[in-house]
Amino acid sequence: METFMGHTQTASYLTGPKFGGSGAPTFLPSISTMQSSYKAYDAYPAPSPLRRSLTTLPWRPSTYYQTAQVNPSTAVTKSLPEPLGYTNQLSELDSIKVPPVFVAARSALYTRYTPNDWSHSNNSNYMASDRVRSSAERLRMDTARLCLETADKTVRTQTDVGKRLGERIGDIQLWKTEVNHETDNMITEIATLVEKKRILEKALQETENPLHISQECLYNREKRQQIDLVHDQVERELIKEVDIIKRCQEKMRQTVERANMQLSLNRAAQHELEKDSGNKILALNLDGTCHTLKNTSRGINFHDGIQRIDNTLSVPETWAKFSNDNIQRSQSERAASKQMRNEIESVLNQCSNEMWSQWNGVNVGFNQRVQETNETRNKLQTHLSRVLQETFDMEKNIELLKKAIQDKEAPMQVAQTRLTTRTHRPNVELCRDPVQHRLVEEVAEITGTVENLQAKLRQAENALQHLLRTKSTLEQDLSVKNNSLFIDREKCLGMRKTFPMSPRIASY
């Protein structure tokens, strides 16, 4: 023991150089040798952050840097429980056999750092200090700038709000003036309409006669038969005429009724205008009060959460549209009232002209329809005569086909008899000679000919049936056309020779 006092375990003169497997001299024991020379001590329970020493000895906790350890997103410092240089770890030590007596000295190698580790730790602290101070300085500058910006922004915002309040007051005053002006115009129109109301009580009785005739024509034309019961131009014109007459009657009735209703509508529009004007006066007073408020005004107070309460019912566009709609409604009612005063003087002539024009249009349509029906009847008669002639010719053609089919029976019998007879030839005489071939072809030709003739016969019989059905259809259609001519020419046109209503202009 006296020999090794005062010497470190790594001294080369302690044990002398030893050569490893590669032939290079080594001064320290290898990791594998040391691990085999002693066991790890895990029998000392310690908290997880403290179990950082390779020796796990209770008197050597690895808490050198952990007392100042922080956990930001980017670490400003780092604990150094082991050497930073990879080349300084024990895995790179040479394998040197150290006597067991120096176990305590050898374990000190696990917690030792190099000068580079020490310098690196100090530089890390310097850099972390610089970063923290720079961040704090930027925060102070940002805070000062934010205070100035918010103060200026608050002043500008309050000034802008005052400006907008002034503009809003001007808008309210403008619309209030427009509403009051329209109210005065509506009062004048109501007084004028009262004087014109008595004009709306005339001229409904004479429209009943043309309406009755048009409806009678429609009822008569419903007696048409089959295909002639068509929705033709005449029927459309008759329906249109009935619609025009009823529309004219309804127009006159509505004119009489609207004379009383228009006064109610005018008064309702006047009420809306007066209500809108009263609301604008109240809003003008409230916004004027808001416009005069300042930071030094009395009566201002905190109202927490008021900015989250939205009890508005409109936006500037819909607000202006509301007053504009009221004004337009009043203008529309005044225009309707003025139009009614003009309509009263012209409604009779207008309805009479419409009915007269449609009356003539229906008569023209009747004449055209009678002419078309007459031409169609003549064409049907012509086609009927042609169908009768074709029916006669087709019957002759059927007889001809039947005779042709019957004429093929004898040749077929001859050919088949010849083939049957030649089958009785003895032995080798049963030769498939040209005669045999031709007989077989003859039977096939006659069979095909008979089949073609029978197909033509079936087609001819079908055509005859079609002709007979066409003949029946044409005869029935002729009867229908005669009935339609009687209805349109005799019944309907007979009632429409004169217009049952004489146009007149009402004098007031």
VOMIMAR-607986 format. One record per residue (C-alpha): residue number from 1; x, y, z; chain. Coordinates in steps of 0.5 Angstrom, whole numbers. Layout:
REM residues N
NUM:X:Y:Z:A
...
END
This chain:
REM residues 508
1:0:0:0:A
2:6:5:1:A
3:8:4:-6:A
4:2:7:-9:A
5:1:13:-4:A
6:1:20:-8:A
7:-1:17:-15:A
8:-7:17:-19:A
9:-10:11:-22:A
10:-8:13:-29:A
11:-1:14:-28:A
12:3:10:-33:A
13:8:8:-28:A
14:3:5:-23:A
15:2:-2:-27:A
16:6:0:-33:A
17:4:0:-40:A
18:0:-6:-43:A
19:-2:-8:-50:A
20:-9:-10:-52:A
21:-11:-14:-58:A
22:-9:-9:-63:A
23:-2:-9:-60:A
24:-3:-1:-58:A
25:0:0:-51:A
26:-6:2:-46:A
27:-6:5:-39:A
28:-13:4:-37:A
29:-18:-2:-36:A
30:-23:-3:-42:A
31:-30:-3:-40:A
32:-32:-10:-41:A
33:-26:-12:-36:A
34:-29:-7:-31:A
35:-36:-9:-31:A
36:-34:-16:-30:A
37:-29:-14:-24:A
38:-35:-11:-20:A
39:-43:-11:-20:A
40:-47:-5:-20:A
41:-50:-2:-14:A
42:-58:-1:-15:A
43:-60:-2:-8:A
44:-60:5:-6:A
45:-67:8:-8:A
46:-67:15:-10:A
47:-71:19:-14:A
48:-71:19:-21:A
49:-68:26:-23:A
50:-62:24:-18:A
51:-61:17:-21:A
52:-56:20:-26:A
53:-49:18:-23:A
54:-46:11:-27:A
55:-44:9:-20:A
56:-51:10:-17:A
57:-47:12:-10:A
58:-51:15:-5:A
59:-46:20:-3:A
60:-45:22:-11:A
61:-51:25:-13:A
62:-51:28:-20:A
63:-55:34:-19:A
64:-50:39:-21:A
65:-54:43:-26:A
66:-61:40:-24:A
67:-62:46:-19:A
68:-62:51:-24:A
69:-66:46:-29:A
70:-72:49:-33:A
71:-76:46:-39:A
72:-77:51:-44:A
73:-78:50:-51:A
74:-71:51:-53:A
75:-67:49:-47:A
76:-62:55:-44:A
77:-58:51:-40:A
78:-56:43:-40:A
79:-55:39:-34:A
80:-48:35:-35:A
81:-48:29:-31:A
82:-43:26:-36:A
83:-38:28:-41:A
84:-40:32:-47:A
85:-34:29:-51:A
86:-36:22:-54:A
87:-28:21:-54:A
88:-28:22:-47:A
89:-33:16:-45:A
90:-30:10:-41:A
91:-32:6:-47:A
92:-26:9:-51:A
93:-21:7:-45:A
94:-16:2:-46:A
95:-16:-4:-42:A
96:-12:-4:-36:A
97:-12:-9:-31:A
98:-13:-5:-25:A
99:-12:-8:-18:A
100:-18:-9:-14:A
101:-16:-4:-8:A
102:-17:2:-13:A
103:-24:1:-14:A
104:-26:7:-10:A
105:-21:11:-14:A
106:-23:8:-21:A
107:-31:10:-20:A
108:-29:17:-20:A
109:-28:17:-27:A
110:-35:16:-28:A
111:-37:23:-26:A
112:-31:27:-28:A
113:-31:32:-34:A
114:-26:35:-39:A
115:-24:42:-40:A
116:-28:43:-46:A
117:-34:41:-42:A
118:-33:46:-37:A
119:-32:51:-42:A
120:-38:49:-46:A
121:-42:50:-40:A
122:-40:57:-39:A
123:-41:59:-46:A
124:-48:56:-45:A
125:-50:60:-39:A
126:-47:66:-43:A
127:-51:65:-49:A
128:-58:64:-45:A
129:-57:70:-41:A
130:-56:74:-47:A
131:-62:71:-50:A
132:-66:72:-44:A
133:-64:80:-43:A
134:-66:81:-51:A
135:-72:78:-50:A
136:-74:82:-44:A
137:-71:89:-47:A
138:-76:87:-53:A
139:-82:86:-49:A
140:-81:93:-45:A
141:-80:96:-52:A
142:-86:93:-55:A
143:-90:95:-48:A
144:-89:102:-49:A
145:-90:102:-56:A
146:-97:98:-55:A
147:-99:104:-50:A
148:-98:109:-55:A
149:-101:106:-60:A
150:-107:104:-56:A
151:-108:111:-53:A
152:-108:114:-61:A
153:-113:109:-63:A
154:-118:110:-58:A
155:-118:117:-59:A
156:-118:116:-67:A
157:-124:111:-65:A
158:-128:116:-61:A
159:-127:121:-66:A
160:-129:117:-72:A
161:-136:115:-68:A
162:-137:122:-66:A
163:-137:123:-74:A
164:-141:117:-76:A
165:-146:120:-70:A
166:-147:126:-74:A
167:-147:123:-81:A
168:-153:119:-78:A
169:-157:125:-75:A
170:-156:128:-82:A
171:-159:122:-85:A
172:-165:121:-80:A
173:-167:129:-81:A
174:-166:128:-89:A
175:-171:122:-89:A
176:-176:125:-84:A
177:-177:131:-88:A
178:-178:126:-94:A
179:-183:122:-90:A
180:-187:129:-88:A
181:-187:131:-95:A
182:-190:125:-97:A
183:-195:125:-92:A
184:-198:132:-94:A
185:-199:129:-101:A
186:-203:123:-99:A
187:-207:128:-95:A
188:-209:132:-101:A
189:-210:125:-105:A
190:-215:123:-100:A
191:-219:129:-101:A
192:-219:128:-109:A
193:-221:121:-109:A
194:-227:122:-104:A
195:-230:127:-110:A
196:-228:121:-115:A
197:-231:115:-112:A
198:-238:116:-115:A
199:-236:115:-122:A
200:-235:108:-120:A
201:-242:105:-120:A
202:-244:104:-128:A
203:-244:99:-134:A
204:-245:92:-132:A
205:-251:90:-135:A
206:-250:90:-142:A
207:-244:85:-142:A
208:-249:79:-140:A
209:-251:78:-147:A
210:-245:77:-151:A
211:-243:73:-145:A
212:-249:68:-145:A
213:-248:68:-153:A
214:-241:65:-152:A
215:-242:60:-147:A
216:-248:58:-151:A
217:-243:57:-157:A
218:-239:53:-152:A
219:-244:48:-150:A
220:-247:47:-157:A
221:-240:45:-159:A
222:-239:40:-154:A
223:-244:36:-158:A
224:-239:35:-163:A
225:-237:27:-164:A
226:-231:23:-163:A
227:-225:26:-167:A
228:-228:33:-168:A
229:-229:34:-161:A
230:-222:38:-162:A
231:-219:44:-158:A
232:-219:48:-164:A
233:-217:55:-165:A
234:-225:57:-165:A
235:-226:54:-158:A
236:-219:57:-156:A
237:-222:64:-158:A
238:-229:63:-155:A
239:-226:61:-148:A
240:-222:67:-149:A
241:-228:71:-151:A
242:-231:69:-144:A
243:-225:70:-140:A
244:-225:77:-143:A
245:-232:79:-142:A
246:-231:76:-135:A
247:-225:80:-134:A
248:-228:86:-136:A
249:-234:85:-131:A
250:-229:83:-126:A
251:-225:89:-127:A
252:-231:94:-127:A
253:-234:90:-120:A
254:-227:91:-117:A
255:-227:98:-120:A
256:-233:100:-116:A
257:-230:96:-110:A
258:-223:99:-110:A
259:-226:106:-110:A
260:-228:105:-103:A
261:-222:100:-101:A
262:-217:105:-104:A
263:-219:110:-99:A
264:-217:105:-93:A
265:-211:104:-97:A
266:-209:111:-97:A
267:-211:112:-90:A
268:-206:106:-88:A
269:-200:109:-92:A
270:-201:115:-88:A
271:-201:112:-82:A
272:-195:108:-83:A
273:-192:115:-85:A
274:-194:118:-79:A
275:-191:113:-75:A
276:-185:113:-78:A
277:-184:120:-78:A
278:-185:119:-70:A
279:-180:114:-69:A
280:-175:118:-73:A
281:-176:124:-68:A
282:-175:120:-62:A
283:-169:117:-66:A
284:-166:124:-67:A
285:-167:126:-60:A
286:-163:119:-58:A
287:-157:120:-63:A
288:-157:127:-61:A
289:-156:126:-54:A
290:-150:121:-56:A
291:-147:126:-60:A
292:-146:131:-55:A
293:-143:126:-50:A
294:-135:127:-48:A
295:-130:124:-43:A
296:-132:129:-38:A
297:-139:129:-39:A
298:-144:127:-33:A
299:-148:121:-33:A
300:-143:116:-37:A
301:-142:110:-33:A
302:-139:103:-34:A
303:-144:98:-37:A
304:-141:91:-38:A
305:-143:86:-43:A
306:-147:91:-47:A
307:-143:90:-53:A
308:-145:83:-53:A
309:-152:85:-53:A
310:-155:86:-60:A
311:-162:88:-60:A
312:-162:91:-67:A
313:-167:90:-72:A
314:-164:93:-79:A
315:-158:95:-82:A
316:-157:102:-86:A
317:-159:99:-92:A
318:-165:96:-89:A
319:-167:102:-85:A
320:-167:106:-91:A
321:-171:101:-95:A
322:-176:101:-89:A
323:-177:109:-90:A
324:-176:108:-98:A
325:-181:103:-98:A
326:-186:107:-94:A
327:-185:113:-99:A
328:-186:108:-105:A
329:-192:105:-102:A
330:-195:112:-101:A
331:-193:114:-108:A
332:-196:107:-111:A
333:-202:108:-107:A
334:-203:115:-110:A
335:-201:113:-117:A
336:-206:108:-116:A
337:-211:113:-114:A
338:-210:117:-119:A
339:-210:112:-124:A
340:-217:110:-122:A
341:-219:117:-123:A
342:-217:116:-130:A
343:-220:109:-131:A
344:-227:111:-129:A
345:-227:115:-135:A
346:-224:110:-140:A
347:-227:103:-137:A
348:-233:103:-141:A
349:-230:104:-148:A
350:-224:100:-146:A
351:-228:94:-145:A
352:-233:95:-150:A
353:-227:95:-155:A
354:-224:89:-153:A
355:-230:85:-153:A
356:-232:87:-160:A
357:-225:86:-162:A
358:-225:79:-160:A
359:-233:78:-162:A
360:-230:79:-169:A
361:-224:74:-168:A
362:-229:69:-166:A
363:-233:70:-172:A
364:-227:70:-177:A
365:-225:63:-173:A
366:-232:60:-174:A
367:-232:62:-182:A
368:-225:59:-182:A
369:-227:52:-179:A
370:-233:51:-183:A
371:-229:52:-189:A
372:-223:47:-186:A
373:-229:42:-184:A
374:-232:43:-191:A
375:-226:41:-195:A
376:-224:36:-190:A
377:-231:33:-192:A
378:-230:33:-199:A
379:-223:30:-198:A
380:-226:24:-194:A
381:-231:23:-200:A
382:-225:22:-205:A
383:-221:18:-200:A
384:-227:13:-199:A
385:-229:12:-206:A
386:-221:11:-207:A
387:-221:6:-202:A
388:-228:2:-205:A
389:-224:1:-211:A
390:-218:-1:-208:A
391:-222:-6:-204:A
392:-225:-9:-210:A
393:-218:-10:-213:A
394:-215:-13:-207:A
395:-221:-18:-207:A
396:-219:-20:-214:A
397:-212:-20:-213:A
398:-213:-25:-207:A
399:-217:-30:-212:A
400:-211:-30:-216:A
401:-206:-32:-211:A
402:-211:-37:-209:A
403:-211:-40:-216:A
404:-204:-39:-217:A
405:-203:-44:-210:A
406:-208:-49:-213:A
407:-204:-49:-219:A
408:-197:-51:-216:A
409:-201:-57:-213:A
410:-200:-62:-219:A
411:-193:-60:-221:A
412:-191:-62:-214:A
413:-195:-68:-214:A
414:-191:-70:-221:A
415:-184:-68:-218:A
416:-185:-72:-211:A
417:-188:-78:-215:A
418:-182:-78:-219:A
419:-177:-78:-213:A
420:-181:-84:-210:A
421:-181:-88:-216:A
422:-174:-87:-217:A
423:-173:-90:-210:A
424:-174:-97:-212:A
425:-168:-97:-217:A
426:-164:-104:-215:A
427:-157:-104:-212:A
428:-152:-99:-215:A
429:-157:-96:-220:A
430:-159:-92:-214:A
431:-155:-87:-217:A
432:-155:-80:-214:A
433:-155:-77:-222:A
434:-156:-70:-224:A
435:-164:-73:-225:A
436:-164:-74:-218:A
437:-161:-67:-216:A
438:-166:-63:-221:A
439:-172:-67:-218:A
440:-170:-65:-211:A
441:-169:-58:-213:A
442:-175:-58:-217:A
443:-179:-60:-210:A
444:-175:-55:-206:A
445:-177:-49:-211:A
446:-184:-51:-212:A
447:-184:-51:-204:A
448:-181:-44:-204:A
449:-186:-42:-209:A
450:-192:-44:-205:A
451:-189:-41:-199:A
452:-188:-34:-202:A
453:-195:-34:-205:A
454:-198:-36:-199:A
455:-194:-30:-195:A
456:-197:-26:-201:A
457:-204:-29:-200:A
458:-204:-27:-192:A
459:-201:-20:-193:A
460:-207:-19:-199:A
461:-212:-21:-194:A
462:-209:-17:-188:A
463:-209:-11:-193:A
464:-216:-13:-195:A
465:-218:-12:-187:A
466:-215:-6:-187:A
467:-218:-3:-193:A
468:-225:-5:-190:A
469:-223:-2:-183:A
470:-221:4:-187:A
471:-228:4:-191:A
472:-232:4:-184:A
473:-227:9:-181:A
474:-228:14:-187:A
475:-236:13:-187:A
476:-236:14:-179:A
477:-232:21:-180:A
478:-236:23:-186:A
479:-242:23:-181:A
480:-238:27:-176:A
481:-236:32:-180:A
482:-243:33:-183:A
483:-245:34:-175:A
484:-240:39:-174:A
485:-241:43:-180:A
486:-249:43:-178:A
487:-246:46:-171:A
488:-241:51:-173:A
489:-245:54:-179:A
490:-252:53:-177:A
491:-253:54:-169:A
492:-247:58:-167:A
493:-246:63:-173:A
494:-253:64:-173:A
495:-253:67:-166:A
496:-247:71:-168:A
497:-249:75:-174:A
498:-250:82:-169:A
499:-246:84:-163:A
500:-251:84:-157:A
501:-248:90:-154:A
502:-247:97:-157:A
503:-241:101:-155:A
504:-242:108:-151:A
505:-239:113:-147:A
506:-241:115:-141:A
507:-242:122:-139:A
508:-241:124:-132:A
END
